Amino acid sequence: MTATAPEFDLAVTDRLLTTTRSVRRRLDFDREVPQSVLDDCFGVALQAATGGDLQRWRWVVIRDAEKRRKFGEVYRRSFLEMLASAEPEEAEETKPAAAEPPEDQKHHEKFNEDLAAMEKLMKSVNVLIERMGEVPVIVVPCVIGRADGDVTTSWVASQFGSVFPAVWNLQLALRTRGLGSCITAAHLEY
C-alpha cells in the first residue's frame, strides 16, 4: 500500500465514525422520511464489503402504520421476554452481601459506573420497547437463504456477517442526512 494524500476530510470522517450511536430516546417519531432519502442511503449501503462480493441480502421497508404497530408488538414481546430471561433467580437476589474489603474499592467504583451506564442504556431501550411501532419507517435487513439443516459455521458467518457492513453503511448514510437509527435483533425470536 502506498501512502497518498487522504481524499477525505479526516476530522469529519472520524467524527462520523466515532459519534454514530444507536438512537432510541432522541428518535423523531413525527419526522417524515422520504423514499428518495432512503433510496440514496440504500445506494450507500450497497457499496459495503460483503463475502464473495455477493449482496445476498434485501431490505424490507415498513411504512404502513398498522404493519409498523404490529412489528412494534412483536418487538416489545420478544424484548420483554429476553429481559425477563436475564433477570437473576430469587435465590441469587436474596443472598446476603459479603463484607467488602477496602482494597476492592476501585472495583466497586467501576461496577457503580457500569451500573449507571446500564441504567442509562435501559432507559433508552425502554423507549424503543414502548414506541417501536411509532417510528416513521422500519427497515429490516434480510439475508437470502436459511440456516436450517446441514449448514457450516463458515456459511452462517458469511451470510449473516455480510449483511452487517451494509447495515452499518445504511446507519452512517442515515446519520449524514440527519436521521437516527438503531440496529436490533430482538424481533427475530418471532
N, CA, C and O of each residue as an XYZ file, in Angstrom:
760
protein
N       0.850     -1.168      0.000
C       0.000      0.000      0.000
C       0.898      1.234      0.000
O       1.826      1.338      0.802
N       0.617      2.152     -0.893
C       1.398      3.371     -0.941
C       0.667      4.479     -0.207
O      -0.563      4.526     -0.187
N       1.434      5.359      0.388
C       0.837      6.474      1.120
C       0.505      7.589      0.139
O       1.355      8.028     -0.635
N      -0.719      8.031      0.182
C      -1.143      9.157     -0.639
C      -1.896     10.130      0.243
O      -2.300      9.805      1.359
N      -2.074     11.318     -0.279
C      -2.839     12.312      0.479
C      -4.274     11.816      0.622
O      -4.865     11.340     -0.348
N      -4.836     11.922      1.822
C      -6.209     11.449      2.004
C      -7.190     12.266      1.162
O      -7.062     13.485      1.042
N      -8.159     11.579      0.590
C      -9.158     12.272     -0.213
C     -10.392     12.643      0.616
O     -11.369     13.176      0.089
N     -10.334     12.355      1.912
C     -11.445     12.653      2.801
C     -11.020     13.659      3.848
O      -9.842     13.754      4.193
N     -11.962     14.393      4.340
C     -11.715     15.254      5.488
C     -11.699     14.326      6.700
O     -12.750     13.896      7.174
N     -10.511     14.024      7.192
C     -10.384     13.034      8.267
C     -11.109     13.444      9.530
O     -11.661     12.590     10.224
N     -11.124     14.721      9.844
C     -11.815     15.166     11.061
C     -13.304     14.875     10.956
O     -13.908     14.386     11.910
N     -13.899     15.168      9.813
C     -15.328     14.923      9.629
C     -15.612     13.420      9.600
O     -16.563     12.947     10.224
N     -14.784     12.680      8.873
C     -14.981     11.230      8.777
C     -14.831     10.568     10.139
O     -15.654      9.741     10.530
N     -13.781     10.935     10.856
C     -13.571     10.351     12.181
C     -14.700     10.715     13.132
O     -15.124      9.887     13.938
N     -15.186     11.935     13.045
C     -16.317     12.346     13.896
C     -17.545     11.506     13.581
O     -18.233     11.050     14.495
N     -17.830     11.297     12.303
C     -18.971     10.476     11.904
C     -18.829      9.063     12.463
O     -19.774      8.516     13.030
N     -17.653      8.481     12.300
C     -17.441      7.096     12.716
C     -17.406      6.919     14.224
O     -17.749      5.849     14.728
N     -17.001      7.944     14.948
C     -16.868      7.798     16.398
C     -18.040      8.357     17.186
O     -18.092      8.210     18.407
N     -18.974      8.992     16.507
C     -20.127      9.548     17.232
C     -21.452      8.968     16.779
O     -22.494      9.341     17.319
N     -21.450      8.068     15.806
C     -22.695      7.450     15.385
C     -23.039      6.357     16.384
O     -22.287      5.400     16.570
N     -24.175      6.518     17.014
C     -24.640      5.588     18.037
C     -26.051      5.151     17.705
O     -26.704      5.733     16.839
N     -26.513      4.137     18.388
C     -27.923      3.764     18.280
C     -28.762      4.887     18.866
O     -28.496      5.369     19.967
N     -29.760      5.290     18.130
C     -30.632      6.370     18.584
C     -31.968      5.758     18.976
O     -32.627      5.102     18.169
N     -32.355      5.982     20.220
C     -33.640      5.478     20.702
C     -34.447      6.622     21.302
O     -35.529      6.951     20.816
N     -33.923      7.218     22.350
C     -34.669      8.281     23.039
C     -34.840      9.528     22.188
O     -35.841     10.231     22.326
N     -33.891      9.816     21.316
C     -33.960     11.036     20.530
C     -34.566     10.823     19.142
O     -34.513     11.723     18.304
N     -35.136      9.652     18.890
C     -35.793      9.439     17.600
C     -36.925     10.442     17.433
O     -37.660     10.731     18.377
N     -37.054     10.964     16.230
C     -38.152     11.879     15.926
C     -39.285     11.028     15.355
O     -39.265     10.657     14.181
N     -40.259     10.730     16.187
C     -41.349      9.837     15.796
C     -42.322     10.484     14.813
O     -43.169      9.804     14.235
N     -42.201     11.784     14.627
C     -43.120     12.503     13.739
C     -42.477     12.931     12.421
O     -43.155     13.479     11.551
N     -41.202     12.690     12.271
C     -40.493     13.150     11.070
C     -40.760     12.237      9.885
O     -40.627     11.017      9.980
N     -41.130     12.830      8.795
C     -41.314     12.098      7.537
C     -39.947     11.694      7.002
O     -38.999     12.478      7.054
N     -39.845     10.478      6.492
C     -38.606     10.010      5.870
C     -38.925      9.742      4.403
O     -39.499      8.705      4.071
N     -38.559     10.664      3.531
C     -38.878     10.490      2.116
C     -38.210      9.249      1.516
O     -37.087      8.902      1.883
N     -38.899      8.597      0.606
C     -38.351      7.406     -0.044
C     -37.059      7.746     -0.780
O     -36.146      6.922     -0.833
N     -36.971      8.934     -1.342
C     -35.756      9.315     -2.075
C     -34.537      9.325     -1.148
O     -33.436      8.966     -1.568
N     -34.731      9.735      0.113
C     -33.628      9.725      1.086
C     -33.229      8.281      1.389
O     -32.043      7.954      1.431
N     -34.227      7.421      1.600
C     -33.918      6.005      1.837
C     -33.207      5.395      0.634
O     -32.252      4.635      0.796
N     -33.661      5.720     -0.556
C     -33.025      5.174     -1.765
C     -31.558      5.587     -1.842
O     -30.699      4.773     -2.181
N     -31.268      6.857     -1.526
C     -29.878      7.315     -1.503
C     -29.066      6.524     -0.476
O     -27.938      6.115     -0.749
N     -29.643      6.316      0.692
C     -28.950      5.579      1.758
C     -28.756      4.109      1.389
O     -27.724      3.521      1.713
N     -29.738      3.513      0.716
C     -29.577      2.131      0.249
C     -28.447      2.046     -0.779
O     -27.723      1.052     -0.831
N     -28.302      3.090     -1.592
C     -27.201      3.120     -2.556
C     -25.853      3.092     -1.859
O     -24.915      2.454     -2.337
N     -25.753      3.787     -0.721
C     -24.519      3.774      0.074
C     -24.340      2.391      0.709
O     -23.234      1.851      0.731
N     -25.415      1.834      1.217
C     -25.350      0.508      1.858
C     -24.892     -0.559      0.874
O     -24.176     -1.489      1.245
N     -25.300     -0.424     -0.361
C     -24.952     -1.405     -1.396
C     -23.447     -1.477     -1.638
O     -22.945     -2.481     -2.143
N     -22.731     -0.420     -1.281
C     -21.289     -0.380     -1.508
C     -20.490     -1.078     -0.409
O     -19.263     -1.141     -0.487
N     -21.160     -1.596      0.601
C     -20.463     -2.252      1.711
C     -19.767     -3.527      1.254
O     -20.191     -4.189      0.306
N     -18.703     -3.845      1.945
C     -17.988     -5.094      1.678
C     -18.871     -6.275      2.067
O     -19.501     -6.261      3.125
N     -18.917     -7.283      1.225
C     -19.680     -8.499      1.523
C     -18.872     -9.706      1.078
O     -18.069     -9.629      0.149
N     -19.103    -10.826      1.762
C     -18.418    -12.058      1.421
C     -18.693    -12.461     -0.024
O     -19.847    -12.535     -0.445
N     -17.637    -12.719     -0.775
C     -17.788    -13.150     -2.162
C     -18.350    -12.054     -3.064
O     -18.732    -12.327     -4.202
N     -18.404    -10.829     -2.571
C     -18.995     -9.702     -3.289
C     -20.415    -10.017     -3.758
O     -20.861     -9.544     -4.804
N     -21.109    -10.822     -2.966
C     -22.499    -11.167     -3.262
C     -23.398    -10.463     -2.263
O     -23.297    -10.698     -1.059
N     -24.247     -9.629     -2.739
C     -25.179     -8.944     -1.854
C     -26.389     -9.862     -1.657
O     -27.445     -9.657     -2.256
N     -26.215    -10.871     -0.810
C     -27.276    -11.848     -0.572
C     -28.177    -11.376      0.561
O     -28.503    -12.128      1.481
N     -28.566    -10.123      0.469
C     -29.458     -9.543      1.456
C     -30.382     -8.576      0.744
O     -30.079     -8.071     -0.337
N     -31.496     -8.336      1.369
C     -32.503     -7.409      0.839
C     -33.025     -6.580      1.997
O     -32.818     -6.921      3.162
N     -33.695     -5.505      1.675
C     -34.283     -4.638      2.685
C     -35.799     -4.742      2.616
O     -36.380     -4.671      1.533
N     -36.423     -4.907      3.739
C     -37.876     -4.805      3.830
C     -38.153     -3.473      4.510
O     -37.706     -3.230      5.631
N     -38.894     -2.617      3.821
C     -39.206     -1.288      4.331
C     -40.674     -1.275      4.748
O     -41.568     -1.539      3.945
N     -40.899     -0.964      6.015
C     -42.264     -0.961      6.557
C     -42.668      0.486      6.817
O     -42.137      1.150      7.707
N     -43.614      0.951      6.023
C     -44.142      2.314      6.180
C     -45.581      2.312      6.679
O     -46.008      3.243      7.362
N     -46.315      1.279      6.340
C     -47.726      1.191      6.706
C     -47.877      1.238      8.229
O     -47.237      0.477      8.955
N     -48.735      2.145      8.696
C     -48.883      2.365     10.144
C     -49.304      1.099     10.887
O     -48.782      0.822     11.967
N     -50.224      0.337     10.339
C     -50.692     -0.875     11.021
C     -49.589     -1.940     11.072
O     -49.429     -2.622     12.085
N     -48.842     -2.077      9.995
C     -47.739     -3.051      9.982
C     -46.634     -2.625     10.947
O     -46.025     -3.469     11.604
N     -46.374     -1.322     11.033
C     -45.377     -0.835     11.999
C     -45.859     -1.116     13.422
O     -45.073     -1.526     14.276
N     -47.142     -0.897     13.674
C     -47.699     -1.155     15.006
C     -47.537     -2.629     15.363
O     -47.122     -2.959     16.474
N     -47.865     -3.523     14.417
C     -47.735     -4.966     14.670
C     -46.274     -5.362     14.871
O     -45.962     -6.179     15.737
N     -45.388     -4.782     14.074
C     -43.964     -5.050     14.257
C     -43.544     -4.611     15.657
O     -42.795     -5.312     16.337
N     -44.032     -3.442     16.082
C     -43.730     -2.949     17.425
C     -44.198     -3.902     18.511
O     -43.517     -4.076     19.521
N     -45.364     -4.523     18.310
C     -45.864     -5.505     19.287
C     -44.941     -6.718     19.362
O     -44.630     -7.198     20.452
N     -44.503     -7.212     18.204
C     -43.591     -8.366     18.168
C     -42.271     -8.002     18.850
O     -41.739     -8.769     19.652
N     -41.761     -6.831     18.520
C     -40.515     -6.365     19.105
C     -40.634     -6.267     20.624
O     -39.764     -6.736     21.359
N     -41.704     -5.662     21.074
C     -41.926     -5.487     22.519
C     -42.007     -6.838     23.225
O     -41.348     -7.056     24.242
N     -42.810     -7.730     22.684
C     -42.975     -9.063     23.282
C     -41.627     -9.776     23.377
O     -41.263    -10.296     24.432
N     -40.902     -9.796     22.283
C     -39.633    -10.506     22.248
C     -38.617     -9.879     23.195
O     -37.911    -10.592     23.909
N     -38.538     -8.548     23.205
C     -37.552     -7.886     24.052
C     -37.875     -8.081     25.527
O     -36.976     -8.328     26.331
N     -39.153     -7.972     25.888
C     -39.527     -8.170     27.291
C     -39.246     -9.602     27.738
O     -38.810     -9.819     28.869
N     -39.488    -10.573     26.872
C     -39.161    -11.967     27.210
C     -37.655    -12.129     27.395
O     -37.205    -12.822     28.307
N     -36.886    -11.490     26.528
C     -35.433    -11.577     26.632
C     -34.956    -10.953     27.941
O     -34.099    -11.518     28.621
N     -35.500     -9.807     28.293
C     -35.117     -9.159     29.554
C     -35.517    -10.006     30.754
O     -34.753    -10.122     31.712
N     -36.712    -10.600     30.712
C     -37.175    -11.436     31.819
C     -36.264    -12.650     31.994
O     -35.998    -13.069     33.120
N     -35.791    -13.211     30.896
C     -34.933    -14.393     30.996
C     -33.559    -14.048     31.557
O     -32.844    -14.930     32.034
N     -33.184    -12.768     31.504
C     -31.882    -12.345     32.012
C     -31.918    -11.948     33.481
O     -30.869    -11.709     34.079
N     -33.112    -11.874     34.075
C     -33.218    -11.484     35.483
C     -32.655    -12.589     36.369
O     -32.825    -13.772     36.074
N     -31.985    -12.206     37.452
C     -31.432    -13.224     38.353
C     -32.545    -13.985     39.066
O     -33.629    -13.460     39.318
N     -32.238    -15.226     39.378
C     -33.215    -16.037     40.107
C     -33.343    -15.505     41.525
O     -32.437    -14.845     42.033
N     -34.479    -15.796     42.165
C     -34.740    -15.295     43.519
C     -33.642    -15.667     44.492
O     -33.256    -14.849     45.327
N     -33.132    -16.880     44.402
C     -32.102    -17.332     45.336
C     -30.878    -16.428     45.261
O     -30.246    -16.143     46.278
N     -30.546    -15.978     44.050
C     -29.393    -15.099     43.891
C     -29.671    -13.721     44.472
O     -28.773    -13.090     45.030
N     -30.895    -13.256     44.348
C     -31.240    -11.914     44.802
C     -31.219    -11.808     46.327
O     -30.933    -10.732     46.854
N     -31.509    -12.876     47.041
C     -31.646    -12.804     48.489
C     -30.373    -13.167     49.242
O     -30.371    -13.203     50.472
N     -29.300    -13.432     48.525
C     -28.052    -13.760     49.199
C     -27.551    -12.535     49.953
O     -27.568    -11.425     49.421
N     -27.102    -12.736     51.200
C     -26.559    -11.579     51.937
C     -25.254    -11.118     51.298
O     -24.482    -11.922     50.776
N     -25.029     -9.834     51.350
C     -23.804     -9.271     50.774
C     -22.624     -9.634     51.653
O     -22.704     -9.575     52.880
N     -21.537    -10.007     51.017
C     -20.317    -10.336     51.747
C     -19.636     -9.034     52.176
O     -19.819     -7.986     51.558
N     -18.857     -9.128     53.233
C     -18.104     -7.955     53.688
C     -17.158     -7.534     52.569
O     -16.543     -8.374     51.913
N     -17.050     -6.237     52.362
C     -16.243     -5.735     51.257
C     -14.905     -5.227     51.771
O     -14.852     -4.269     52.544
N     -13.831     -5.867     51.343
C     -12.517     -5.382     51.759
C     -12.239     -4.012     51.133
O     -12.606     -3.777     49.982
N     -11.596     -3.109     51.875
C     -11.333     -1.759     51.378
C     -10.525     -1.732     50.084
O     -10.713     -0.831     49.266
N      -9.623     -2.705     49.878
C      -8.791     -2.700     48.671
C      -9.614     -2.933     47.392
O      -9.122     -2.706     46.287
N     -10.844     -3.379     47.544
C     -11.703     -3.591     46.378
C     -12.495     -2.344     45.993
O     -13.347     -2.401     45.106
N     -12.224     -1.233     46.645
C     -12.997     -0.016     46.415
C     -13.009      0.391     44.944
O     -14.059      0.757     44.417
N     -11.848      0.333     44.269
C     -11.792      0.759     42.862
C     -12.666     -0.137     41.985
O     -13.251      0.329     41.008
N     -12.754     -1.420     42.332
C     -13.608     -2.330     41.560
C     -15.079     -1.984     41.774
O     -15.882     -2.058     40.845
N     -15.420     -1.609     42.990
C     -16.803     -1.230     43.287
C     -17.174      0.081     42.594
O     -18.300      0.251     42.126
N     -16.212      1.003     42.536
C     -16.472      2.256     41.829
C     -16.710      1.988     40.351
O     -17.616      2.565     39.750
N     -15.897      1.112     39.762
C     -16.069      0.749     38.341
C     -17.413      0.062     38.147
O     -18.114      0.340     37.174
N     -17.779     -0.829     39.058
C     -19.073     -1.503     38.979
C     -20.206     -0.479     39.021
O     -21.158     -0.577     38.246
N     -20.111      0.495     39.915
C     -21.150      1.520     40.018
C     -21.234      2.366     38.755
O     -22.327      2.741     38.331
N     -20.077      2.670     38.146
C     -20.072      3.398     36.876
C     -20.760      2.566     35.792
O     -21.585      3.074     35.033
N     -20.408      1.281     35.734
C     -21.020      0.384     34.751
C     -22.523      0.271     34.986
O     -23.306      0.255     34.036
N     -22.919      0.193     36.254
C     -24.330      0.094     36.600
C     -25.080      1.355     36.168
O     -26.188      1.268     35.639
N     -24.486      2.510     36.388
C     -25.109      3.771     35.971
C     -25.244      3.823     34.455
O     -26.263      4.278     33.936
N     -24.220      3.358     33.744
C     -24.283      3.322     32.279
C     -25.371      2.358     31.823
O     -26.090      2.641     30.864
N     -25.497      1.220     32.505
C     -26.525      0.239     32.147
C     -27.921      0.807     32.407
O     -28.838      0.592     31.615
N     -28.080      1.524     33.505
C     -29.387      2.134     33.792
C     -29.751      3.166     32.727
O     -30.907      3.255     32.315
N     -28.766      3.946     32.282
C     -28.994      4.927     31.218
C     -29.379      4.203     29.929
O     -30.312      4.612     29.239
N     -28.662      3.132     29.608
C     -28.978      2.350     28.416
C     -30.390      1.782     28.490
O     -31.127      1.819     27.505
N     -30.769      1.256     29.657
C     -32.098      0.651     29.791
C     -33.215      1.688     29.639
O     -34.287      1.360     29.130
N     -32.986      2.922     30.066
C     -33.971      3.974     29.834
C     -34.169      4.162     28.334
O     -35.293      4.314     27.855
N     -33.070      4.149     27.611
C     -33.103      4.296     26.170
C     -33.788      3.096     25.512
O     -34.631      3.258     24.630
N     -33.417      1.894     25.948
C     -34.012      0.663     25.411
C     -35.518      0.655     25.651
O     -36.290      0.281     24.767
N     -35.931      1.065     26.840
C     -37.364      1.067     27.159
C     -38.169      1.987     26.250
O     -39.325      1.696     25.941
N     -37.572      3.089     25.821
C     -38.271      3.969     24.881
C     -38.604      3.206     23.609
O     -39.726      3.281     23.110
N     -37.630      2.475     23.087
C     -37.876      1.727     21.849
C     -38.815      0.550     22.074
O     -39.618      0.224     21.199
N     -38.723     -0.089     23.236
C     -39.648     -1.182     23.538
C     -41.082     -0.670     23.483
O     -41.963     -1.328     22.929
N     -41.306      0.494     24.053
C     -42.663      1.050     24.118
C     -43.111      1.720     22.826
O     -44.310      1.792     22.554
N     -42.157      2.217     22.014
C     -42.559      3.058     20.880
C     -42.093      2.554     19.511
O     -42.238      3.273     18.523
N     -41.542      1.351     19.425
C     -41.044      0.853     18.137
C     -42.085      0.979     17.037
O     -41.751      1.363     15.916
N     -43.325      0.667     17.331
C     -44.377      0.718     16.323
C     -44.744      2.113     15.865
O     -45.550      2.271     14.948
N     -44.160      3.133     16.490
C     -44.452      4.519     16.132
C     -43.378      5.165     15.268
O     -43.572      6.277     14.778
N     -42.248      4.489     15.071
C     -41.203      5.109     14.258
C     -41.734      5.310     12.841
O     -42.559      4.521     12.380
N     -41.280      6.344     12.144
C     -41.851      6.665     10.831
C     -41.628      5.588      9.773
O     -42.457      5.405      8.881
N     -40.506      4.878      9.876
C     -40.228      3.816      8.909
C     -39.342      2.778      9.606
O     -38.430      3.124     10.358
N     -39.623      1.534      9.347
C     -38.810      0.434      9.884
C     -38.143     -0.239      8.694
O     -38.809     -0.611      7.727
N     -36.835     -0.391      8.768
C     -36.081     -1.052      7.711
C     -35.506     -2.338      8.297
O     -34.749     -2.305      9.267
N     -35.869     -3.458      7.706
C     -35.412     -4.754      8.196
C     -34.487     -5.376      7.150
O     -34.930     -5.696      6.047
N     -33.200     -5.550      7.487
C     -32.314     -6.242      6.555
C     -32.583     -7.744      6.630
O     -32.719     -8.305      7.717
N     -32.657     -8.371      5.497
C     -32.940     -9.806      5.433
C     -31.870    -10.502      4.608
O     -31.441     -9.986      3.576
N     -31.447    -11.657      5.055
C     -30.468    -12.459      4.338
C     -31.214    -13.497      3.516
O     -32.158    -14.122      4.000
N     -30.790    -13.678      2.273
C     -31.408    -14.676      1.413
C     -30.900    -16.053      1.835
O     -29.694    -16.257      1.976
N     -31.808    -16.982      2.032
C     -31.443    -18.325      2.453
C     -31.761    -18.546      3.918
O     -32.080    -17.604      4.643
N     -31.674    -19.773      4.341
C     -31.970    -20.128      5.724
C     -30.802    -20.904      6.313
O     -30.042    -21.552      5.593
N     -30.673    -20.828      7.606
C     -29.608    -21.539      8.301
C     -30.108    -22.889      8.814
O     -29.482    -23.493      9.686
N     -31.217    -23.357      8.285
C     -31.758    -24.657      8.697
C     -30.902    -25.788      8.132
O     -30.234    -25.636      7.110
N     -30.941    -26.899      8.809
C     -30.327    -28.108      8.264
C     -28.828    -28.157      8.415
O     -28.267    -27.742      9.430
N     -28.196    -28.671      7.386
C     -26.786    -29.017      7.428
C     -25.931    -27.899      6.823
O     -25.368    -28.062      5.741
N     -25.835    -26.770      7.521
C     -25.005    -25.675      7.023
C     -23.764    -25.559      7.900
O     -23.784    -25.897      9.084
N     -22.698    -25.079      7.300
C     -21.444    -24.965      8.038
C     -21.387    -23.633      8.786
O     -22.113    -22.687      8.480
N     -20.509    -23.598      9.763
C     -20.308    -22.372     10.528
C     -19.834    -21.252      9.612
O     -20.247    -20.104      9.775
N     -18.979    -21.569      8.659
C     -18.475    -20.536      7.752
C     -19.599    -20.000      6.860
O     -19.615    -18.814      6.533
N     -20.540    -20.870      6.465
C     -21.677    -20.391      5.667
C     -22.503    -19.402      6.488
O     -22.874    -18.335      5.999
N     -22.786    -19.764      7.734
C     -23.577    -18.886      8.596
C     -22.843    -17.564      8.802
O     -23.446    -16.498      8.680
N     -21.539    -17.622      9.114
C     -20.760    -16.401      9.335
C     -20.742    -15.541      8.081
O     -20.880    -14.321      8.168
N     -20.576    -16.156      6.921
C     -20.534    -15.406      5.673
C     -21.878    -14.758      5.359
O     -21.937    -13.582      5.000
N     -22.941    -15.516      5.491
C     -24.265    -14.993      5.153
C     -24.699    -13.880      6.091
O     -25.076    -12.795      5.647
N     -24.647    -14.150      7.379
C     -25.126    -13.169      8.341
C     -24.092    -12.078      8.585
O     -24.449    -10.925      8.826
N     -22.813    -12.437      8.523
C     -21.771    -11.440      8.703
C     -21.706    -10.448      7.553
O     -21.291     -9.305      7.749
N     -22.105    -10.858      6.371
C     -22.034     -9.972      5.210
C     -23.090     -8.880      5.220
O     -22.904     -7.843      4.582
N     -24.180     -9.085      5.921
C     -25.224     -8.064      5.931
C     -24.864     -6.902      6.864
O     -25.314     -5.778      6.643
N     -24.069     -7.154      7.891
C     -23.800     -6.103      8.867
C     -23.009     -4.920      8.327
O     -23.304     -3.792      8.722
N     -22.027     -5.102      7.453
C     -21.404     -3.908      6.872
C     -22.412     -3.048      6.104
O     -22.325     -1.820      6.136
N     -23.353     -3.672      5.424
C     -24.383     -2.908      4.712
C     -25.283     -2.161      5.692
O     -25.665     -1.016      5.447
N     -25.614     -2.811      6.792
C     -26.431     -2.151      7.818
C     -25.680     -0.952      8.380
O     -26.264      0.117      8.561
N     -24.390     -1.119      8.657
C     -23.589     -0.020      9.195
C     -23.509      1.125      8.174
O     -23.654      2.292      8.537
N     -23.279      0.789      6.901
C     -23.263      1.835      5.879
C     -24.607      2.571      5.841
O     -24.647      3.794      5.711
N     -25.690      1.825      5.954
C     -27.016      2.445      5.962
C     -27.143      3.400      7.147
O     -27.619      4.526      6.998
N     -26.716      2.943      8.322
C     -26.809      3.795      9.507
C     -25.968      5.066      9.362
O     -26.405      6.150      9.748
N     -24.768      4.932      8.808
C     -23.923      6.105      8.603
C     -24.559      7.055      7.589
O     -24.555      8.270      7.786
N     -25.104      6.502      6.510
C     -25.753      7.334      5.490
C     -26.969      8.052      6.078
O     -27.199      9.226      5.787
N     -27.742      7.351      6.899
C     -28.888      7.989      7.551
C     -28.413      9.126      8.451
O     -29.003     10.206      8.465
N     -27.354      8.876      9.195
C     -26.819      9.888     10.112
C     -26.414     11.146      9.378
O     -26.692     12.253      9.840
N     -25.744     10.986      8.211
C     -25.294     12.166      7.466
C     -26.472     12.964      6.915
O     -26.308     14.108      6.491
N     -27.641     12.370      6.921
C     -28.849     13.054      6.455
C     -29.746     13.478      7.617
O     -30.905     13.845      7.427
N     -29.182     13.418      8.823
C     -29.899     13.893     10.000
C     -30.924     12.924     10.546
O     -31.817     13.323     11.294
N     -30.810     11.646     10.181
C     -31.762     10.640     10.650
C     -31.085      9.676     11.615
O     -29.976      9.207     11.357
N     -31.749      9.383     12.716
C     -31.239      8.432     13.693
C     -31.697      7.030     13.351
O     -32.700      6.836     12.663
N     -30.951      6.058     13.840
C     -31.318      4.659     13.613
C     -30.801      3.823     14.777
O     -29.982      4.275     15.577
N     -31.290      2.620     14.848
C     -30.866      1.705     15.901
C     -30.913      0.292     15.345
O     -31.943     -0.149     14.836
N     -29.805     -0.410     15.442
C     -29.789     -1.799     14.998
C     -30.289     -2.665     16.150
O     -29.896     -2.470     17.300
N     -31.142     -3.606     15.839
C     -31.676     -4.507     16.855
C     -31.997     -5.839     16.209
O     -32.281     -5.911     15.014
N     -31.952     -6.875     16.994
C     -32.317     -8.195     16.506
C     -33.361     -8.836     17.413
O     -33.680    -10.014     17.251
N     -33.895     -8.075     18.363
C     -34.832     -8.630     19.341
C     -36.046     -9.260     18.672
O     -36.585    -10.245     19.177
N     -36.479     -8.717     17.564
C     -37.685     -9.210     16.889
C     -37.503    -10.583     16.261
O     -38.489    -11.238     15.921
N     -36.264    -11.031     16.101
C     -36.001    -12.274     15.375
C     -36.583    -13.515     16.045
O     -36.784    -14.539     15.393
N     -36.850    -13.426     17.335
C     -37.434    -14.575     18.041
C     -38.771    -14.975     17.420
O     -39.138    -16.150     17.416
N     -39.496    -13.981     16.895
C     -40.816    -14.244     16.310
C     -40.865    -13.867     14.852
O     -41.902    -14.025     14.208
